[in-house]
């Protein structure tokens, strides 16, 4: 599962990694984030109808087009790669470039600990902290009252690599490089090929560091979340 992630880089740095981001509104805060949480607005890059790359702000938590309301989105923040072609909410999205997107990030959190006991969050980064892209799925939902269309997304997860597995039994599917990102958005990339891109990233490219327990509260923000609490000595 991936229930929190970071995008701590500045907007100019993010635009250098994902050029379409430059078109997003300047008054919306989606960069320099240390605790991105479900149902929040997140930056994405897609290629609708096979046209030009497009940056969009989407709600994190997929709302299928056939949903009666958006309340169930919090349960659909992640999609398991193994069942994408089986689940009704995902099977039409994975086979079409209209249903696939990139979700830029520069880290993600997972929690270590037993159920019901204290848990320690860990932050995982890639290539020394450089921005990367989660493989995502996206959908458009029309509210029944003719309100504006809602665009939403979900982060695909896969089995963990050797770095993540001691902490959690899932990890987000990170597209390995720019070629993989580009292929994920290509119109002629069909479901089988798209699913083949959803592999655990090599552990050698990743780093894990403890984070502050305060990251568990979505309203907490700021660089202090990357610093674990100091244990008292007796």
C-alpha positions in Angstrom: 0.0 0.0 0.0 1.1 3.6 -0.6 -0.9 6.0 1.6 1.4 8.9 1.8 4.1 10.3 -0.5 6.3 13.4 -0.9 7.1 15.9 -3.6 9.6 18.1 -1.8 11.3 19.5 -4.8 10.7 23.1 -5.9 8.4 23.8 -8.8 11.2 24.7 -11.2 13.0 21.5 -10.4 9.7 19.6 -11.0 9.2 21.3 -14.3 12.6 20.3 -15.4 11.8 16.6 -14.7 8.2 16.8 -16.1 7.9 19.7 -18.6 4.1 19.7 -18.9 3.9 20.7 -15.2 4.7 24.3 -16.3 1.1 24.7 -17.6 -0.5 24.1 -14.1 -1.8 27.1 -12.1 0.8 28.9 -10.1 -1.6 29.4 -7.2 -2.1 25.7 -6.4 0.3 24.1 -4.0 1.4 20.7 -5.2 5.2 21.0 -5.1 7.4 21.2 -1.9 5.0 18.8 -0.2 6.2 16.5 2.6 2.9 14.7 3.3 0.7 14.1 0.3 -2.4 12.3 1.5 -5.5 10.6 -0.1 -8.3 12.8 -1.3 -5.9 15.7 -1.8 -5.2 17.3 -5.2 -2.1 15.9 -6.8 -0.1 16.7 -9.9 -0.3 14.2 -12.8 0.9 13.9 -16.4 -1.3 12.1 -19.0 -1.7 11.9 -22.8 -5.4 12.0 -23.4 -6.6 10.6 -26.7 -3.1 10.1 -27.8 -2.4 13.8 -28.1 0.1 16.0 -26.4 1.3 15.4 -22.9 -0.9 17.2 -20.4 -0.4 18.0 -16.8 -3.6 17.9 -14.6 -4.4 18.3 -11.0 -6.4 15.2 -9.9 -8.0 14.0 -6.7 -6.0 11.1 -5.2 -8.5 8.3 -4.9 -10.1 6.9 -8.0 -13.8 7.6 -8.7 -15.0 5.3 -11.5 -17.2 6.8 -14.1 -20.1 4.7 -13.0 -19.9 5.6 -9.3 -23.0 7.2 -7.7 -20.9 9.5 -5.5 -17.2 10.1 -4.8 -17.2 9.0 -1.2 -15.7 5.6 -2.0 -12.5 7.2 -3.5 -10.6 6.9 -0.2 -10.8 3.1 -0.6 -9.3 3.3 -4.1 -6.0 5.2 -3.5 -4.1 2.1 -4.6 -4.7 -0.6 -7.3 -2.9 -3.9 -7.2 -1.1 -4.6 -10.4 -2.0 -8.3 -10.3 -5.7 -7.7 -10.6 -5.9 -4.7 -12.9 -7.4 -6.7 -15.7 -10.0 -8.3 -13.4 -11.4 -5.4 -11.3 -14.3 -3.5 -13.0 -12.9 -0.2 -11.9 -9.5 -0.7 -13.6 -9.8 -3.2 -16.4 -10.9 -0.6 -19.0 -8.3 1.9 -17.8 -5.1 -0.2 -18.0 -5.6 -1.0 -21.6 -6.0 2.6 -22.8 -3.7 5.5 -22.7 -6.7 7.6 -21.7 -6.8 5.7 -18.4 -3.1 5.8 -17.6 -1.1 8.6 -16.0 2.2 9.5 -14.3 2.1 10.7 -10.7 5.3 12.6 -9.9 6.9 12.1 -6.5 10.3 12.1 -4.9 9.6 9.7 -2.0 6.9 7.5 -0.4 6.2 6.4 3.1 5.5 2.9 4.5 5.0 2.0 8.2 6.9 -0.7 10.1 5.3 -2.4 13.1 2.6 -4.8 14.1 -1.1 -4.2 13.9 -2.3 -2.4 17.0 1.2 -1.6 18.2 3.4 1.5 17.6 4.5 2.0 14.0 7.6 3.7 12.6 7.2 5.4 9.3 10.0 5.1 6.7 10.6 7.3 3.7 11.9 5.6 0.5 13.6 7.7 -2.1 15.0 6.9 -5.6 18.4 7.8 -7.2 19.5 10.0 -4.3 16.2 11.9 -4.0 15.5 12.8 -7.6 11.9 13.1 -8.8 10.3 9.9 -10.3 6.9 8.8 -11.5 4.4 6.3 -10.0 2.4 4.4 -12.5 -1.1 5.6 -12.1 -4.6 5.1 -13.5 -7.1 7.9 -13.9 -10.8 8.4 -14.6 -13.4 11.1 -15.2 -16.6 11.3 -13.1 -19.6 13.3 -13.9 -21.5 14.5 -10.8 -25.3 14.0 -11.0 -26.0 17.7 -10.5 -24.0 18.8 -13.6 -21.2 20.2 -11.4 -17.7 20.3 -13.0 -16.2 16.9 -14.0 -14.0 15.3 -11.4 -10.7 13.9 -12.5 -9.2 11.3 -10.1 -6.3 8.9 -9.9 -4.9 5.9 -8.1 -1.3 4.7 -7.5 -0.6 1.2 -8.8 1.2 -1.1 -6.3 3.3 -4.2 -6.9 5.3 -6.7 -4.8 8.1 -5.1 -2.8 11.8 -5.3 -3.6 14.4 -6.4 -1.0 14.6 -2.9 0.5 10.9 -2.4 1.1 9.9 -6.0 2.0 11.1 -5.9 5.6 8.8 -2.9 6.2 5.8 -3.7 4.0 4.4 -6.4 1.7 3.6 -3.9 -1.1 5.3 -0.9 -2.8 4.2 1.6 -5.4 5.0 0.7 -9.0 7.7 3.2 -10.0 8.3 3.5 -13.8 12.0 2.8 -14.1 13.1 5.6 -16.5 12.0 8.2 -19.0 11.5 5.5 -21.7 9.2 3.5 -19.4 7.3 6.7 -18.5 6.8 7.6 -22.2 5.8 4.0 -23.1 3.2 4.0 -20.3 1.4 6.9 -21.9 1.7 5.7 -25.6 -1.7 4.9 -27.3 -0.4 1.7 -28.8 0.8 0.3 -25.4 -1.9 -2.3 -24.7 -2.8 -3.9 -21.4 -0.2 -6.8 -21.5 2.7 -4.5 -22.3 1.5 -1.9 -19.8 1.3 -4.5 -17.0 4.9 -5.7 -17.9 6.2 -2.2 -16.9 4.8 -2.7 -13.4 7.8 -4.3 -11.7 9.4 -3.5 -8.4 12.2 -1.0 -8.9 15.7 -2.3 -8.2 16.5 -1.9 -4.5 20.0 -0.7 -5.4 18.5 2.5 -6.7 16.6 3.2 -3.5 17.3 4.5 0.0 15.2 4.1 3.2 15.3 6.5 6.1 13.1 6.8 9.2 10.7 9.6 9.3 8.7 11.4 12.0 5.6 9.6 13.4 3.7 12.9 12.8 3.5 12.0 9.1 0.6 9.8 10.1 -1.7 12.9 10.5 -2.5 14.3 7.0 -2.7 17.9 8.2 1.0 17.8 9.3 3.4 19.3 6.8 6.9 20.5 6.5 10.5 19.3 6.4 10.4 18.3 10.1 8.5 15.2 9.0 11.6 13.8 7.5 13.4 13.8 10.8 12.5 11.0 13.2 11.7 11.9 16.8 14.7 11.6 19.2 14.2 8.8 21.8 14.6 9.8 25.4 17.6 8.4 27.2 17.3 7.2 30.8 
